[in-house]
Amino acid sequence: NKNMQETKIWKASNDKLTELNKSNLDFEERIHKWIENDIKIILPDAILLGSKIKTDHSKEIDLLAIDSNGDLVVIELKRGTTPREVIAQTLDYAAWVSTLKAEDINSILLRQGRTETIYELLNKKFEDGEEIEINENQKLLIVASEIDAITERVVEYLSSKGLNINAVTFNYYKDNDSEFV
């Protein structure tokens, strides 16, 4: 959103504030790990189903989650890809994910080395988990350190047409050995 203000971080020591400058990092690999370790940083109400999920057309979804509505969430990390590629890729994944049934999700879980079924996971995390309708809708999330104007424009357009698609950005700061996201 163009009128969003840049987040700034200051370090307080004694009575003095020092502004930390944004840094760059080998962002996508690390952010992938961070989200894998704790999905709550981008989706407070979801269960991570797996990482690097192979589709039946040999592509790889960065991360796949399910939220409390039973909607599957495709999480695509934007690496060096061009805006058009990342949008097309994400839509392609959504088309594939939209065909998945509970048993397909259970197969994905097994391939990810998970022992619980999708309903066991939903029951553990959400009240009335067994009553959740699985995969009626899909959500698409593009995660990047920066969203370019084209991606932003296309995401806004698709969103205005009723597709549940969003982009999430992170700022990264470093202060000596401390890192902040």
Backbone as numpy.savetxt, mean C-alpha at the origin, in Angstrom:
# Nx Ny Nz CAx CAy CAz Cx Cy Cz
-2.75 16.01 -3.33 -3.61 17.20 -3.33 -2.72 18.43 -3.33
-2.92 19.29 -4.29 -2.01 20.42 -4.49 -1.96 21.39 -3.31
-3.04 21.47 -2.56 -3.00 22.42 -1.44 -2.59 21.77 -0.13
-2.03 20.55 -0.23 -1.49 19.94 0.98 -0.15 20.59 1.29
0.04 20.87 2.56 1.29 21.52 2.93 2.36 20.48 3.22
3.57 20.81 2.89 4.71 19.95 3.16 4.87 19.78 4.68
5.07 18.53 5.11 5.30 18.28 6.52 6.74 18.64 6.87
6.92 19.35 7.95 8.27 19.68 8.39 8.51 19.06 9.75
9.76 18.77 10.05 10.11 18.18 11.34 11.24 19.00 11.94
11.08 19.34 13.22 12.13 20.03 13.96 12.60 19.14 15.09
13.89 19.21 15.38 14.44 18.49 16.51 14.58 19.48 17.66
14.05 19.09 18.82 14.14 19.96 19.99 15.30 19.50 20.86
16.22 20.43 21.15 17.24 20.13 22.15 17.41 21.39 23.00
17.23 21.20 24.30 17.15 22.32 25.24 16.04 23.28 24.77
16.36 24.55 24.57 15.32 25.49 24.16 15.41 25.84 22.68
16.14 25.01 21.93 16.40 25.33 20.55 15.79 24.28 19.61
15.18 24.77 18.51 14.65 23.86 17.49 15.53 23.92 16.26
15.85 22.75 15.72 16.61 22.68 14.48 15.77 21.93 13.46
15.53 22.56 12.31 14.72 21.90 11.29 15.54 20.79 10.62
14.91 19.62 10.47 15.55 18.53 9.75 15.17 18.64 8.28
16.13 18.44 7.41 15.84 18.49 5.98 15.46 17.11 5.47
14.58 17.11 4.46 14.20 15.85 3.84 15.42 15.21 3.20
15.51 13.90 3.29 16.61 13.17 2.67 16.05 12.21 1.63
16.93 11.65 0.85 16.53 10.59 -0.06 17.06 9.28 0.48
16.41 8.19 0.12 16.93 6.90 0.51 16.55 5.93 -0.57
17.15 4.74 -0.52 16.76 3.67 -1.42 15.37 3.30 -0.93
14.45 4.15 -1.30 13.16 4.25 -0.66 12.27 3.02 -0.81
12.07 2.58 -2.03 11.04 1.59 -2.26 11.33 0.26 -1.58
12.60 -0.20 -1.63 12.92 -1.46 -0.97 12.65 -1.37 0.52
13.06 -0.28 1.12 12.90 -0.13 2.57 11.44 0.08 2.94
10.73 0.91 2.15 9.33 1.16 2.46 8.54 -0.14 2.28
8.93 -0.96 1.31 8.31 -2.28 1.12 8.42 -3.09 2.42
9.63 -3.13 2.97 9.88 -3.88 4.22 9.08 -3.28 5.38
9.09 -1.95 5.47 8.37 -1.32 6.58 6.88 -1.64 6.54
6.29 -1.56 5.33 4.86 -1.86 5.20 4.61 -3.34 5.46
5.52 -4.19 4.95 5.40 -5.62 5.19 5.41 -5.92 6.69
6.28 -5.24 7.41 6.38 -5.46 8.86 5.21 -4.86 9.63
4.62 -3.79 9.10 3.48 -3.17 9.79 2.59 -2.42 8.80
1.58 -3.09 8.33 0.66 -2.53 7.33 -0.06 -1.29 7.85
-0.12 -1.14 9.18 -0.84 -0.01 9.78 -0.29 1.35 9.35
0.97 1.39 8.90 1.50 2.70 8.50 0.77 3.27 7.30
0.15 2.40 6.46 -0.65 2.94 5.36 -2.12 2.54 5.44
-2.41 1.41 6.09 -3.80 0.94 6.22 -4.04 0.51 7.66
-4.65 1.39 8.46 -4.82 1.07 9.87 -5.74 -0.13 10.12
-6.57 -0.47 9.13 -7.60 -1.47 9.34 -7.49 -2.60 8.32
-6.33 -3.22 8.19 -6.15 -4.23 7.16 -5.22 -5.34 7.62
-5.26 -6.43 6.87 -4.37 -7.57 7.11 -3.53 -7.72 5.84
-2.22 -7.82 6.01 -1.35 -8.06 4.85 -1.46 -9.53 4.48
-1.81 -9.80 3.23 -1.92 -11.19 2.77 -0.60 -11.70 2.23
0.18 -10.79 1.66 1.45 -11.25 1.13 2.20 -10.20 0.36
3.43 -10.57 0.03 4.36 -9.67 -0.63 4.83 -10.33 -1.92
5.02 -9.53 -2.97 5.50 -10.05 -4.26 4.63 -11.21 -4.72
3.34 -10.95 -4.83 2.35 -11.96 -5.21 2.37 -12.14 -6.73
2.61 -13.37 -7.17 2.62 -13.66 -8.62 1.18 -13.74 -9.12
0.91 -13.01 -10.20 -0.40 -13.12 -10.84 -0.35 -14.29 -11.81
-1.50 -14.67 -12.37 -1.46 -15.80 -13.31 -0.91 -15.40 -14.68
-0.57 -14.12 -14.86 0.12 -13.74 -16.09 1.55 -13.30 -15.77
2.13 -13.96 -14.74 3.56 -13.84 -14.39 4.03 -12.44 -14.02
3.12 -11.59 -13.59 3.51 -10.29 -13.07 3.57 -10.42 -11.55
4.06 -9.37 -10.89 4.23 -9.46 -9.44 3.64 -8.24 -8.75
2.64 -8.48 -7.93 2.03 -7.40 -7.14 2.93 -7.17 -5.93
3.30 -5.92 -5.69 4.22 -5.64 -4.58 3.65 -6.16 -3.26
2.45 -5.68 -2.90 1.83 -6.11 -1.64 0.33 -6.26 -1.86
-0.25 -7.25 -1.20 -1.70 -7.46 -1.28 -2.24 -7.56 0.14
-3.32 -6.82 0.39 -3.91 -6.81 1.73 -5.42 -7.00 1.60
-6.06 -7.19 2.74 -7.53 -7.22 2.79 -7.95 -6.32 3.94
-8.99 -5.51 3.73 -9.42 -4.61 4.80 -10.64 -5.16 5.52
-11.16 -4.41 6.48 -12.26 -4.88 7.32 -13.57 -5.03 6.55
-13.65 -4.45 5.33 -14.84 -4.65 4.48 -14.71 -5.91 3.64
-13.54 -6.56 3.69 -13.31 -7.72 2.85 -12.81 -7.34 1.47
-12.51 -6.05 1.27 -12.00 -5.59 -0.02 -10.50 -5.91 -0.11
-10.11 -6.43 -1.26 -8.68 -6.66 -1.48 -8.03 -5.34 -1.85
-6.84 -5.11 -1.31 -6.12 -3.86 -1.54 -4.81 -4.18 -2.24
-4.68 -3.67 -3.48 -3.45 -3.82 -4.25 -2.56 -2.63 -3.89
-1.36 -2.92 -3.39 -0.43 -1.86 -3.02 0.76 -1.93 -3.97
0.90 -0.88 -4.76 1.97 -0.85 -5.77 2.98 0.23 -5.37
4.23 -0.18 -5.21 5.28 0.77 -4.88 5.84 1.31 -6.18
5.90 2.62 -6.27 6.38 3.24 -7.51 7.89 3.36 -7.44
8.54 2.57 -8.24 10.00 2.63 -8.28 10.39 3.58 -9.40
11.21 3.10 -10.34 11.63 3.99 -11.42 10.64 4.04 -12.57
9.43 3.54 -12.34 8.48 3.43 -13.45 7.92 4.78 -13.85
7.54 4.88 -15.11 6.91 6.11 -15.58 5.47 6.15 -15.07
4.89 7.33 -15.00 3.53 7.47 -14.51 2.53 6.56 -15.24
2.61 6.50 -16.57 1.66 5.67 -17.31 1.82 4.21 -16.97
3.08 3.77 -16.84 3.34 2.36 -16.50 2.75 2.01 -15.15
2.97 2.86 -14.16 2.51 2.51 -12.81 0.98 2.44 -12.76
0.30 3.34 -13.46 -1.17 3.32 -13.49 -1.66 2.07 -14.23
-1.09 1.80 -15.40 -1.51 0.64 -16.19 -1.27 -0.66 -15.41
-0.11 -0.75 -14.77 0.25 -1.92 -13.97 -0.76 -2.12 -12.85
-1.05 -1.05 -12.13 -1.97 -1.13 -11.00 -3.37 -1.56 -11.46
-3.82 -1.00 -12.58 -5.14 -1.39 -13.12 -5.14 -2.85 -13.58
-4.04 -3.29 -14.16 -3.92 -4.68 -14.59 -4.02 -5.60 -13.37
-3.32 -5.26 -12.29 -3.37 -6.06 -11.08 -4.79 -6.09 -10.50
-5.45 -4.94 -10.54 -6.82 -4.86 -10.01 -7.75 -5.78 -10.79
-7.58 -5.79 -12.12 -8.41 -6.65 -12.96 -8.22 -8.12 -12.57
-6.98 -8.51 -12.34 -6.70 -9.90 -11.94 -7.24 -10.17 -10.54
-6.94 -9.28 -9.61 -7.36 -9.47 -8.21 -8.89 -9.56 -8.10
-9.60 -8.83 -8.97 -11.07 -8.83 -8.91 -11.66 -10.21 -9.18
-10.88 -11.12 -9.78 -11.38 -12.46 -10.09 -11.16 -13.45 -8.94
-10.42 -13.05 -7.92 -10.05 -14.00 -6.85 -11.22 -14.33 -5.93
-11.35 -15.62 -5.63 -12.33 -16.12 -4.67 -11.58 -16.49 -3.39
-12.33 -16.81 -2.35 -11.71 -17.18 -1.06 -10.67 -18.27 -1.23
-10.97 -19.31 -2.03 -10.01 -20.41 -2.17 -8.73 -19.96 -2.89
-8.87 -19.00 -3.83 -7.68 -18.46 -4.49 -6.81 -17.71 -3.48
-7.46 -16.96 -2.61 -6.73 -16.20 -1.58 -6.05 -17.17 -0.62
-6.74 -18.28 -0.29 -6.12 -19.29 0.57 -4.87 -19.89 -0.09
-4.91 -20.09 -1.41 -3.72 -20.60 -2.13 -2.58 -19.60 -2.05
-2.92 -18.31 -2.22 -1.90 -17.26 -2.11 -1.28 -17.28 -0.71
-2.13 -17.39 0.31 -1.64 -17.44 1.69 -0.69 -18.62 1.88
-1.06 -19.78 1.36 -0.21 -20.97 1.48 1.13 -20.75 0.80
1.09 -20.17 -0.42 2.35 -19.90 -1.14 3.22 -18.89 -0.39
2.58 -18.05 0.43 3.32 -17.07 1.22 3.83 -17.68 2.53
3.56 -18.99 2.72 4.01 -19.67 3.93 3.09 -19.44 5.12
1.86 -19.00 4.86 0.90 -18.76 5.95 0.06 -20.03 6.14
-0.31 -20.30 7.37 -1.08 -21.52 7.61 -2.58 -21.25 7.77
-2.94 -20.02 8.14 -4.37 -19.74 8.35 -5.07 -19.48 7.02
-6.37 -19.76 7.02 -7.19 -19.43 5.85 -7.58 -17.96 5.96
-8.13 -17.45 4.89 -8.56 -16.05 4.87 -9.60 -15.79 5.96
-10.53 -16.73 6.15 -11.57 -16.51 7.18 -10.99 -16.58 8.59
-10.00 -17.45 8.79 -9.35 -17.49 10.11 -8.66 -16.16 10.40
-7.99 -15.61 9.39 -7.33 -14.31 9.57 -8.35 -13.21 9.86
-9.44 -13.19 9.09 -10.48 -12.17 9.29 -11.12 -12.29 10.68
-11.37 -13.54 11.10 -11.98 -13.77 12.42 -11.08 -13.32 13.55
-9.77 -13.54 13.36 -8.82 -13.17 14.40 -8.75 -11.65 14.55
-8.83 -10.94 13.42 -8.58 -9.50 13.43 -9.86 -8.67 13.59
-10.97 -9.12 13.00 -12.18 -8.31 12.99 -13.34 -9.03 13.65
-14.19 -8.25 14.30 -15.41 -8.81 14.86 -16.29 -9.32 13.72
-17.00 -10.43 13.90 -17.87 -10.99 12.86 -17.11 -11.22 11.56
-15.88 -11.66 11.67 -15.05 -11.89 10.49 -15.64 -12.86 9.50
-16.37 -13.86 10.01 -16.92 -14.87 9.09 -18.08 -14.32 8.25
-18.60 -13.17 8.64 -19.70 -12.58 7.88 -19.23 -11.58 6.82
-17.93 -11.35 6.78 -17.40 -10.38 5.82 -17.45 -10.98 4.42
-18.00 -10.22 3.49 -18.01 -10.63 2.08 -16.63 -10.36 1.49
-16.02 -11.39 0.99 -14.65 -11.25 0.50 -14.61 -10.77 -0.95
-13.84 -9.73 -1.20 -13.48 -9.26 -2.53 -14.67 -8.79 -3.38
-15.64 -8.15 -2.76 -16.70 -7.53 -3.57 -16.14 -6.32 -4.31
-15.21 -5.62 -3.66 -14.58 -4.46 -4.27 -13.08 -4.55 -4.07
-12.37 -3.78 -4.88 -10.92 -3.73 -4.75 -10.52 -2.27 -4.50
-9.42 -2.14 -3.79 -8.85 -0.81 -3.56 -7.44 -0.81 -4.12
-7.04 0.31 -4.69 -5.72 0.41 -5.29 -4.95 1.53 -4.59
-3.73 1.22 -4.22 -2.92 2.18 -3.49 -1.54 2.24 -4.13
-1.18 3.43 -4.62 0.15 3.63 -5.17 0.97 4.35 -4.10
2.11 3.77 -3.76 2.94 4.33 -2.70 4.25 4.81 -3.31
4.61 6.05 -3.02 5.83 6.62 -3.61 6.41 7.67 -2.68
7.67 8.01 -2.94 8.25 9.12 -2.18 7.72 10.43 -2.74
7.36 10.40 -4.03 6.79 11.60 -4.64 5.81 11.17 -5.72
4.71 11.89 -5.83 3.75 11.60 -6.88 3.85 12.71 -7.93
4.12 12.32 -9.16 4.25 13.31 -10.23 2.86 13.79 -10.66
2.84 14.87 -11.43 1.58 15.51 -11.83 0.69 14.59 -12.66
1.28 13.79 -13.54 0.48 12.90 -14.39 -0.22 11.85 -13.53
0.54 11.20 -12.66 -0.06 10.17 -11.80 -1.16 10.78 -10.95
-0.89 11.95 -10.40 -1.89 12.62 -9.56 -3.17 12.90 -10.36
-3.00 13.40 -11.57 -4.14 13.73 -12.42 -4.96 12.48 -12.76
-4.27 11.40 -13.14 -4.97 10.16 -13.53 -5.65 9.53 -12.31
-4.98 9.54 -11.16 -5.57 8.99 -9.94 -6.84 9.78 -9.58
-6.76 11.11 -9.65 -7.94 11.94 -9.36 -9.08 11.65 -10.32
-8.75 11.50 -11.60 -9.76 11.22 -12.62 -10.44 9.87 -12.36
-9.63 8.82 -12.20 -10.19 7.48 -11.97 -11.02 7.45 -10.69
-10.54 8.16 -9.69 -11.25 8.25 -8.42 -12.60 8.94 -8.60
-12.62 9.99 -9.41 -13.87 10.73 -9.65 -14.87 9.87 -10.44
-14.37 8.84 -11.13 -15.23 7.92 -11.89 -15.63 6.71 -11.06
-15.32 6.74 -9.77 -15.79 5.68 -8.87 -14.81 4.56 -8.59
-13.61 4.62 -9.16 -12.62 3.60 -8.86 -11.96 3.97 -7.53
-11.79 2.98 -6.66 -11.18 3.27 -5.36 -9.66 3.20 -5.51
-9.08 4.33 -5.91 -7.63 4.41 -6.14 -7.08 5.64 -5.43
-5.95 5.45 -4.77 -5.32 6.54 -4.03 -3.81 6.47 -4.18
-3.17 7.57 -3.89 -1.71 7.60 -3.88 -1.29 8.08 -2.49
-0.25 7.45 -1.97 0.27 7.80 -0.65 1.74 8.17 -0.81
2.14 9.26 -0.20 3.55 9.63 -0.25 4.13 9.67 1.17
5.43 9.48 1.23 6.15 9.53 2.49 7.26 10.55 2.39
7.54 11.22 3.48 8.75 12.03 3.58 9.72 11.29 4.48
10.97 11.40 4.17 12.01 10.71 4.92 13.02 11.74 5.43
13.37 11.62 6.70 14.33 12.54 7.32 15.38 11.72 8.04
16.60 12.24 8.06 17.68 11.56 8.78 18.36 12.58 9.68
18.63 12.17 10.90 19.35 13.02 11.84 20.40 12.14 12.52
21.64 12.30 12.13 22.70 11.39 12.58 22.28 9.95 12.35
22.08 9.17 13.41 21.71 7.76 13.22 20.22 7.54 13.30
19.45 8.61 13.53 18.00 8.45 13.63 17.35 8.72 12.28
16.33 7.91 12.01 15.57 8.09 10.76 14.12 8.33 11.13
13.46 9.18 10.33 12.06 9.50 10.57 11.30 9.42 9.26
10.10 8.85 9.29 9.28 8.75 8.09 7.94 9.38 8.38
